[in-house]
Amino acid sequence: MNKRDYYEILGISPEASSEEIKKAYRKLALKFHPDRNPGNKEAEEKFKEAAEAYSVLIDSEKRSIYNRFGHEGLRGEGFTGFTGFDSSIFRDFEDILGNFFGFGDFFGTRSNRRRYYPQRGRDLGLELEITLEEAAFGTEKEIKLSRAESCTACHGSGMSPGTKKTNCHHCQGTGQVRYSQAFFTVSRTCTNCRGSGEIITSPCKECRGSGKIKLKRALKISIPAGIDDGSKLRIAGEGDAGDAGATKGDLYILVRVKKHKFFTREENNLYCQISISFPQAALGGKMEIPTLEKNETLKISPGTQSGDVFRIKGKGVRSFHSNGKGDLFVQVKVKTPKNLTKEQKALLRKFGQSRGDILDSVDKSIVSDAKKTFS
């Protein structure tokens, strides 16, 4: 089933600020919370839907990817679906909802020590420009990117070799800080340990305790034959490194195909225009036509009119999803000669007179034909 637009779910515009996103989410979460709607599956689904939308739009990087690539950019397995509903996406929502509804109990996350979820690496996205020929036949491209990778000195732990983490003194190792507000208790993620309950007392000197370092990489990307402008490729595991124990993000490539000087493409078909002379149009003949592979002979029928289209089968672009190929459509334009010599003008005048065409007086045949049409 197609997912609804995240901005539509929260009832906000694509230009909404973080505060507007939080306000819209809180309103929906309070309205559809299961404790307010016991046994109402529809309300529960709307609650989860709003939470998923919030989890993406409140994250500036995820929001940027979503704005550019839509739901496809956030899918964990190809373009077949989002990574799925997981209660872990609610781990920070108590910052907004507090404990008024027993939020942690409903999702099974309440305990003396709050469960810590290692963050998956961020997805990266970039644009890649290729030629029409490269899109038609496929190619291999080298791209350069800067990404976060696991620190080799501490193996992603963020700690100096031989040291260990200690319990966070702000939250006493629970990963959350609770305090009373009015008549209910609010629980917030501990900012000191980011909800893990532990802190690094001796950070790695190479990564300064982050567990990651920024590196420039060159990757070879395989572009499949038949890919079209605006298509998106997902390269699994080539995004930023995640926290220790978490998976890497993915790399998303937005393919842009340069405009061709001769051909235009619509789906798998190619289109072009050629000019022919009046004698070629009147008498017919053969012409060599360029294609993406090799020249083809095109037969011009006698009496061809300017604007007529000829089709050359199988000379378009291979389908991205099958082995089929599109066709090449050639539109002809009849050229009117300029700067004629006296001899050429005389020959044309003689030709016109032989056909009964009136060359030196007003031709009223068009007006006559129009009257017949509207009478």
C-alpha positions as CSV (number, residue, x, y, z in Angstrom):
1,M,0.0,0.0,0.0
2,N,1.3,3.5,-0.9
3,K,2.5,5.5,2.1
4,R,0.9,8.9,2.8
5,D,3.0,12.0,2.5
6,Y,4.6,12.8,5.9
7,Y,3.7,16.5,5.8
8,E,0.1,15.5,5.0
9,I,0.0,13.2,8.0
10,L,1.1,15.9,10.4
11,G,-1.0,18.5,8.6
12,I,2.0,20.9,8.0
13,S,3.7,22.5,5.1
14,P,7.0,21.4,3.7
15,E,8.5,24.7,5.1
16,A,7.4,23.9,8.7
17,S,9.9,24.6,11.4
18,S,11.0,22.1,14.0
19,E,8.7,23.7,16.6
20,E,5.7,23.4,14.2
21,I,6.6,19.7,13.6
22,K,6.7,19.0,17.3
23,K,3.5,20.9,17.9
24,A,1.6,19.0,15.1
25,Y,3.0,15.6,16.3
26,R,2.1,16.2,19.9
27,K,-1.5,17.2,19.0
28,L,-2.0,14.0,16.9
29,A,-0.2,11.8,19.5
30,L,-2.4,13.0,22.3
31,K,-5.5,12.5,20.1
32,F,-4.8,9.0,18.9
33,H,-2.8,7.6,21.9
34,P,-4.0,4.0,22.6
35,D,-4.7,4.9,26.3
36,R,-7.3,7.4,25.1
37,N,-8.6,5.0,22.5
38,P,-8.6,1.5,24.1
39,G,-9.2,-1.3,21.6
40,N,-9.3,1.2,18.6
41,K,-7.0,-0.3,16.0
42,E,-7.5,2.6,13.6
43,A,-6.4,5.1,16.3
44,E,-3.4,3.0,17.1
45,E,-2.4,2.9,13.4
46,K,-2.8,6.7,13.1
47,F,-0.7,7.1,16.3
48,K,2.1,5.0,14.8
49,E,1.8,6.7,11.4
50,A,2.2,10.2,13.0
51,A,5.1,8.9,15.1
52,E,6.9,7.6,11.9
53,A,6.3,10.9,10.1
54,Y,7.7,12.8,13.1
55,S,10.8,10.6,13.4
56,V,11.8,11.5,9.8
57,L,10.8,15.2,9.7
58,I,12.4,16.1,13.0
59,D,15.7,14.7,11.9
60,S,17.3,17.3,9.5
61,E,19.3,14.7,7.5
62,K,16.4,12.3,7.1
63,R,14.1,15.2,6.2
64,S,16.5,16.4,3.5
65,I,16.7,12.9,2.0
66,Y,12.9,12.6,2.2
67,N,12.4,16.0,0.5
68,R,14.7,14.9,-2.4
69,F,13.9,11.3,-2.8
70,G,10.5,10.7,-1.1
71,H,9.7,7.5,0.7
72,E,12.1,5.6,-1.5
73,G,15.1,7.3,0.0
74,L,14.1,6.0,3.4
75,R,13.5,2.4,2.5
76,G,15.7,-0.2,4.1
77,E,15.4,-2.9,1.4
78,G,15.5,-1.5,-2.1
79,F,12.4,0.5,-3.0
80,T,9.9,-2.1,-1.8
81,G,9.1,-0.7,1.7
82,F,10.2,1.3,4.7
83,T,12.3,-0.5,7.2
84,G,9.0,-1.2,9.1
85,F,7.4,0.0,12.3
86,D,9.7,-0.5,15.2
87,S,9.0,0.7,18.7
88,S,12.6,1.9,18.9
89,I,11.6,5.0,16.9
90,F,9.7,6.2,20.0
91,R,12.6,6.2,22.3
92,D,12.9,10.0,22.3
93,F,9.3,10.9,22.1
94,E,8.9,11.1,25.9
95,D,10.6,14.4,25.5
96,I,7.4,15.6,23.9
97,L,4.7,13.5,25.5
98,G,6.2,12.9,29.0
99,N,4.8,10.0,31.0
100,F,1.3,11.2,31.2
101,F,-0.1,8.2,29.4
102,G,2.4,5.6,30.6
103,F,4.1,6.0,27.2
104,G,7.0,3.6,28.0
105,D,4.7,0.9,29.4
106,F,2.6,0.7,26.2
107,F,5.6,0.0,24.0
108,G,7.3,-2.3,26.5
109,T,10.3,0.1,27.0
110,R,9.9,1.0,30.6
111,S,12.5,-0.4,33.0
112,N,14.7,0.8,35.8
113,R,17.4,1.2,33.2
114,R,16.2,2.6,29.9
115,R,17.1,0.6,26.9
116,Y,19.7,2.2,24.6
117,Y,19.5,1.7,20.9
118,P,22.7,2.2,18.9
119,Q,22.1,4.6,16.1
120,R,22.2,3.2,12.5
121,G,24.5,5.2,10.2
122,R,23.0,8.1,8.3
123,D,22.1,7.6,4.7
124,L,23.9,9.7,2.1
125,G,22.7,11.1,-1.2
126,L,24.3,12.6,-4.3
127,E,23.5,13.3,-7.9
128,L,25.4,11.7,-10.8
129,E,25.2,13.1,-14.4
130,I,25.7,10.7,-17.3
131,T,25.2,10.8,-21.1
132,L,22.3,9.3,-23.0
133,E,24.7,6.7,-24.4
134,E,25.8,5.7,-20.9
135,A,22.2,5.5,-19.8
136,A,21.2,3.4,-22.8
137,F,24.0,0.8,-22.6
138,G,25.0,1.0,-18.9
139,T,28.4,2.1,-17.6
140,E,30.7,2.1,-14.6
141,K,31.4,5.4,-12.9
142,E,33.8,6.4,-10.1
143,I,32.3,8.8,-7.6
144,K,34.0,10.6,-4.7
145,L,32.3,11.2,-1.4
146,S,33.1,12.2,2.2
147,R,31.6,10.0,4.9
148,A,31.9,9.0,8.5
149,E,33.7,5.7,9.0
150,S,34.5,3.6,12.1
151,C,37.6,4.8,13.9
152,T,40.4,2.3,13.4
153,A,42.2,3.3,16.6
154,C,39.3,2.4,18.9
155,H,37.3,0.2,16.5
156,G,34.3,2.5,16.9
157,S,34.0,2.4,20.6
158,G,35.1,6.0,21.2
159,M,37.3,4.9,24.1
160,S,41.0,4.9,24.5
161,P,42.4,1.4,24.3
162,G,42.3,-0.5,27.6
163,T,39.6,1.8,29.2
164,K,35.9,1.2,29.9
165,K,32.7,3.3,30.1
166,T,31.3,4.3,33.5
167,N,27.7,4.9,34.6
168,C,26.4,8.4,33.9
169,H,26.2,10.4,37.1
170,H,23.4,12.6,35.7
171,C,20.9,9.8,35.3
172,Q,22.6,7.1,37.5
173,G,22.9,4.8,34.6
174,T,19.2,4.8,33.6
175,G,19.6,6.8,30.4
176,Q,16.7,9.2,31.4
177,V,16.1,12.0,33.7
178,R,12.6,12.4,35.4
179,Y,11.2,15.4,37.1
180,S,7.7,16.5,38.1
181,Q,5.8,19.1,36.2
182,A,2.3,20.1,37.5
183,F,0.4,16.9,38.2
184,F,2.4,14.4,36.1
185,T,6.0,13.2,35.7
186,V,8.1,14.1,32.6
187,S,10.8,11.8,31.4
188,R,13.6,13.1,29.2
189,T,16.5,11.5,27.5
190,C,19.6,12.2,29.4
191,T,21.6,14.8,27.4
192,N,24.9,13.8,29.1
193,C,24.9,10.2,27.9
194,R,22.3,10.5,25.1
195,G,20.2,7.8,26.7
196,S,22.9,5.1,26.9
197,G,23.3,5.3,30.7
198,E,27.1,5.3,30.2
199,I,29.8,7.8,29.5
200,I,33.3,7.7,28.1
201,T,35.8,9.0,30.7
202,S,38.9,8.5,28.5
203,P,37.9,9.3,24.9
204,C,39.9,8.1,21.9
205,K,42.4,10.7,20.7
206,E,41.8,10.0,17.1
207,C,38.1,10.4,17.0
208,R,37.6,12.4,20.2
209,G,35.2,9.9,21.6
210,S,32.8,9.8,18.7
211,G,33.9,6.4,17.4
212,K,33.9,7.8,13.9
213,I,36.2,9.8,11.6
214,K,35.5,11.6,8.4
215,L,37.2,10.2,5.4
216,K,37.1,10.8,1.6
217,R,36.4,7.7,-0.5
218,A,36.3,6.8,-4.2
219,L,33.7,4.2,-5.2
220,K,33.0,2.5,-8.5
221,I,29.3,2.6,-9.2
222,S,27.6,0.3,-11.8
223,I,24.9,2.0,-13.8
224,P,22.5,-0.5,-15.4
225,A,21.5,-0.2,-19.0
226,G,18.2,1.5,-19.7
227,I,18.2,3.8,-16.6
228,D,16.3,7.0,-17.1
229,D,16.7,10.6,-15.9
230,G,15.5,10.9,-12.3
231,S,16.0,7.3,-11.5
232,K,17.4,6.4,-8.0
233,L,20.0,3.8,-7.1
234,R,20.6,2.5,-3.6
235,I,24.0,1.3,-2.7
236,A,23.6,-0.7,0.5
237,G,26.1,-0.1,3.3
238,E,28.0,2.8,1.6
239,G,26.6,5.6,3.8
240,D,27.9,6.8,7.2
241,A,29.1,4.4,9.8
242,G,26.7,3.8,12.7
243,D,27.3,3.6,16.4
244,A,29.3,0.6,17.7
245,G,27.1,-2.5,17.0
246,A,24.8,-0.7,14.5
247,T,24.7,-1.0,10.7
248,K,26.0,1.5,8.2
249,G,23.7,3.8,6.3
250,D,23.1,3.5,2.6
251,L,24.1,5.7,-0.3
252,Y,21.4,6.9,-2.7
253,I,22.4,8.0,-6.2
254,L,20.0,10.3,-8.1
255,V,20.8,9.8,-11.8
256,R,20.6,12.8,-14.2
257,V,20.9,12.2,-18.0
258,K,22.4,15.1,-20.0
259,K,20.4,16.4,-23.0
260,H,21.6,14.9,-26.3
261,K,22.3,17.1,-29.3
262,F,20.4,14.9,-31.7
263,F,18.0,12.6,-29.8
264,T,15.3,13.1,-27.2
265,R,14.1,10.3,-25.1
266,E,10.5,9.4,-23.9
267,E,10.4,6.2,-21.9
268,N,12.3,3.7,-24.1
269,N,11.7,5.5,-27.4
270,L,14.1,7.9,-29.1
271,Y,13.0,10.9,-31.3
272,C,14.9,13.0,-33.8
273,Q,14.4,15.3,-36.7
274,I,16.1,15.4,-40.1
275,S,15.8,17.8,-43.1
276,I,15.3,16.7,-46.6
277,S,15.1,18.6,-49.9
278,F,12.0,19.1,-51.9
279,P,13.1,16.7,-54.7
280,Q,13.8,14.0,-52.0
281,A,10.4,14.6,-50.5
282,A,8.7,14.5,-53.9
283,L,10.6,11.6,-55.5
284,G,11.6,9.6,-52.4
285,G,14.9,8.0,-51.8
286,K,17.2,6.6,-49.1
287,M,19.1,8.3,-46.3
288,E,21.6,7.2,-43.6
289,I,20.3,7.9,-40.1
290,P,22.5,7.9,-37.0
291,T,21.4,5.7,-34.1
292,L,23.0,5.1,-30.7
293,E,24.6,2.0,-32.1
294,K,25.3,2.5,-35.8
295,N,23.9,4.2,-38.9
296,E,20.7,2.8,-40.3
297,T,19.2,3.3,-43.8
298,L,15.9,5.1,-43.8
299,K,13.6,4.8,-46.9
300,I,11.9,8.1,-47.8
301,S,8.5,7.5,-49.5
302,P,7.6,9.5,-52.6
303,G,5.3,12.4,-51.8
304,T,6.6,12.7,-48.2
305,Q,5.2,15.8,-46.5
306,S,7.0,18.0,-44.0
307,G,6.3,16.7,-40.5
308,D,5.8,13.1,-41.5
309,V,7.3,10.6,-39.0
310,F,9.1,7.3,-39.9
311,R,9.7,4.5,-37.4
312,I,12.8,2.3,-37.1
313,K,12.0,-0.6,-34.9
314,G,14.3,-1.7,-32.1
315,K,16.6,1.3,-32.3
316,G,15.5,3.0,-29.1
317,V,16.7,2.3,-25.6
318,R,16.7,-1.0,-23.7
319,S,14.1,-1.3,-21.0
320,F,15.4,-0.9,-17.5
321,H,13.0,-3.7,-16.3
322,S,13.2,-6.2,-19.3
323,N,15.1,-7.2,-22.3
324,G,12.8,-5.3,-24.7
325,K,13.9,-2.2,-26.6
326,G,12.1,0.9,-27.8
327,D,11.9,2.3,-31.3
328,L,13.5,5.3,-33.1
329,F,11.0,7.8,-34.5
330,V,12.4,10.1,-37.3
331,Q,10.4,13.3,-38.2
332,V,11.3,14.8,-41.6
333,K,11.2,18.5,-42.3
334,V,11.2,19.6,-46.0
335,K,13.7,22.4,-46.6
336,T,12.7,25.3,-48.8
337,P,15.7,26.4,-50.9
338,K,17.1,29.9,-50.7
339,N,19.2,32.1,-53.0
340,L,18.1,30.4,-56.2
341,T,19.8,31.3,-59.5
342,K,17.8,32.6,-62.4
343,E,18.1,29.2,-64.1
344,Q,16.7,27.5,-61.0
345,K,13.9,29.9,-60.6
346,A,13.0,29.4,-64.3
347,L,12.9,25.7,-63.9
348,L,10.7,25.9,-60.8
349,R,8.3,28.3,-62.5
350,K,8.1,25.9,-65.5
351,F,7.5,23.0,-63.1
352,G,4.7,25.0,-61.3
353,Q,3.1,25.9,-64.6
354,S,3.2,22.3,-65.8
355,R,1.2,21.4,-62.6
356,G,-1.3,24.2,-63.1
357,D,0.0,26.1,-60.0
358,I,-0.5,29.8,-60.2
359,L,2.8,31.4,-59.3
360,D,2.5,35.1,-60.2
361,S,-1.0,35.8,-58.9
362,V,-3.0,35.5,-55.7
363,D,-3.9,31.9,-55.0
364,K,-7.5,31.8,-53.8
365,S,-7.7,28.1,-53.5
366,I,-7.2,28.2,-49.7
367,V,-10.1,30.7,-49.2
368,S,-12.3,28.5,-51.4
369,D,-11.4,25.3,-49.4
370,A,-12.2,27.1,-46.2
371,K,-15.6,28.2,-47.4
372,K,-16.5,24.6,-48.3
373,T,-15.4,23.5,-44.9
374,F,-17.6,26.0,-42.9
375,S,-20.6,26.0,-45.2
